[in-house]
Amino acid sequence: MKHYIGYSYPTNGGDRSPALIPENTLREYFLPAFAAAVKAGAHTVMVNSSEVNGIPGHANSYLLKTVLRDELGFQGVVVSDWQDIEKLVTIHHVAADEKEATRIGILAGIDMSMVPSDYRFSDLLLQLVQEGKVPVSRIDEAVRRILILKYQLGLFDDPLRGEESKMMVGSPESRRESLEAARESITLLKNAKHTLPLAKTTHVLVTGPDANSLIL
C-alpha cells in the first residue's frame, strides 16, 4: 500500500509536495483506505515522499509507529520511496548529512531503504549501530519483518519466483490488460448546465498556492 499517508493531497497539487491535513480530516478521509488494506493482509507499505503538517513522512514516528503499528495493527515491512532517506538532507533539511538521515529514518520506523543501486544505507546503519546511536534491537526488528515477509512469499523455497513475469511486459496479453484498465478508469463529465464552451466574455478566477505559477 502506498504512499502512506497524505501523498494524494499536496497543497500545491505537485508530485512529492507538502500536505496540510488536520488530524480529524486525516483520520476520516485518509486512514480508512490504509486500515482496510491492513485488514485485508497487506504485507508492505511505502512511505509518503513528502511531508504532512511540516514533518517528512520518513521522519514521522507518530504516523509510522503510533498510528500505523499501534492503532492499525500493521505487522509488515515499511519501505522508503526512492532515495527518500537521502532527501531528508537534500529536500527536507531535517538532517545535516545522510548518516544522520539514516538514523532519523530507521528510528522513525523505516525498515528498508529502496535504493538497490548502492549500499550507503546499510553501511551507514552499521556505523550507527557500532557507535551506539541505533540499538541492535531495532535492526533485529526490521530484519525479522523482512525475513518473515520473504518466508510468507515463499522466497526461501524459490528465490527467483516471478522472474519469468518480465517476459510478459509488452506482450499482447499485458497490453490488453493495460487497455482495459485505462478504459475502466475514464470518467465522463456531463455538461448539464452548459458550462462549456466558455463565452469569450467569461472571467475565470485562478486561485491557490500556484495560481501565478507558469510551470503548472
N, C-alpha and C positions, 0 to 999 in steps of 0.2 A: 504494500500500500504506500502511496506517495501523493504529494510531498507533505509530510506532517510538519506543521499544520499552518493554514492560512496562506499557502502559496498561491491560491486561486483568487486572492483578494488584495492585490497590491494597490497601494494608494494612488500611484500614478499610472496604473494599467500596464506597466512594463514587466518583462520577464525578470525574475530574481530581484524584485523590488520590495521595499519595506511595506508592511501592512500594519494598520492601526485597527485593532479589533477589541472592543470592550469584552470583558470576561463573560458576561451573560450572552452576548452575541456569539462568541467563540463556542460556548457550550451548547447553545440552542441550534446553531446552524452548521458548525464545522465538525464538532466532535462526533455527532451521531453516525456519520458515514464510517469513521475510523473505528468506532465502537462496534458497529455491525461487522466490519472486516475482521476485527479481533475475534468476535464471537463465531465468525464463520471459519476461523482457523488459519488466518494469515500468519505466515512464518517470519516475514521480514517487513521492515518499514524503512523508507528512505526519508531523510530529514529535509525540511524546507531550506532552500539555499540562502534565503534572505533572513529578514528579522521580523519579529512580531512585537509590536509595542516597544521597540527600541532594543530588544535583545535578540542577537543572532540565534537562529534555530539550532545551530551546532554548539551553542554555549548555554542553552536554556535548560537547566536541570529541572526546573519546575514542570515544563511541558514533557520532557523526556523521561523523568522519573516519577514525580508526584502524580501527574495526570496519566501518562501512557502506561506506566508499570503498576502503580499503586491503585489508581482508580479504574482504568480499563482492563487491567489484568493481563497485559501483553507479556508473553513469555519468550518471544523470539529474538531475532537479531536486529539491532539498529545499525543501519549503514549510512554513511555520509553520501551526499551527492558529489559530483565530480570536483575534486580538488578543493572541497569546501572547508577542510581543516586549514589549508594554506590561506584561504580567503578571510579567515579570522584576523589575519595580519594585513593582507593587501586591500581588502574591501571594507571590512567592518572596523578594523583598527582597535580591536579589544585585546590584542596580544602584540608584544614587542617583536617576536620572531616566531618561526614555525615550531620551535621546541615548546615555547610557552603555549602556542595554539594547540599543540598536541595534548599537552597536559589539561588545558581547559576542556577540550572536546571529549577526551576519554573520561574525565571526572564528571562531565555533564551527562554522560550516558551513551556516547558513541561507541559501538562495539567493533566496527570495521570501517576502515577508510577506503573509499573506492577510487584508488589511483593505482592500477595494475602496472603502470609504466615505470615506477621507481619504488624504492624501499625506504624512503625517508621516514615515513610514519612509524614503521616498525623499528628502525634504527634509533630514532629519537625517543620512542617509547621505552626501548631497552635502557637507554641512558637515564631516563626519568625514574625508572624502577631502581636502577643501581644507585641513584642519588637519593632515593627515599622520597621522591616527590609524587610518585604514584604507587599505591600499595599493590603488592603482588596479588592480593585477594581480588582486586578489580580486574587484573589481567586474567586470573582464573575464571572469573565470572563471564567475561567476554568470550574467552576461548571455549568454555563449557557450552555456551549458547551456540557457537559456530559448529562445534563438533556434533551437538545434538541435531542441529539442522541438517548437517551432512548425512548423519545416520538416518534421519527421517526421510531424506530424499533418496536413500539407497546408494549413496556415492562410495561407501566403503566396499560394497559388492561390485559396483560398476562405476568406476571413477570417471569414465568418459561418456556417461549417459547423456543422450541428446546430441552427441557430436554429429550425427547424420542429419540433424534438423537444418544445418547450414545449407544443405543442398536444396532445401525447399524454398529458400529465398529467391524470389523472382520466377518461381515455377508457375505454370498455368493455374494450379490449384490455389497457391498463395495469392496470386493476382485476383482470382475470383473472390476470395475471402476479403481482400482489401477493398474491392469494388463494392461488395455487399455492405461492408462496414461503413463506407463513405455514403452509400445511398441511405442507410438507416439513420445516419447522423444529420441528414439535411433537414433543416427547419424552414418551412414556408410561412411567411407573414402575410396576412390578408390586408389589403389596402382598403378596409371597410369605410373609413372616414375620408377617403380620397386625399390623404395627406400628400401623396406623391402623384404627379411631379410637383415640385415646389414652384410657386409663381416667382417670376423674376423680381417682384417687389417684396418677397418674403424676407424677413430678418431672422437670422439664426444666431442664438446665443451659444457660444462655445465657452465652457467654464471648467473649472477643476485645476488640479496641480500642474497639468501640462497644456493648459489652454493656449499658451503662447509658444509652444514648442514646435519648431519646424521639422523636427525629427519624427515625431509621432503624427 
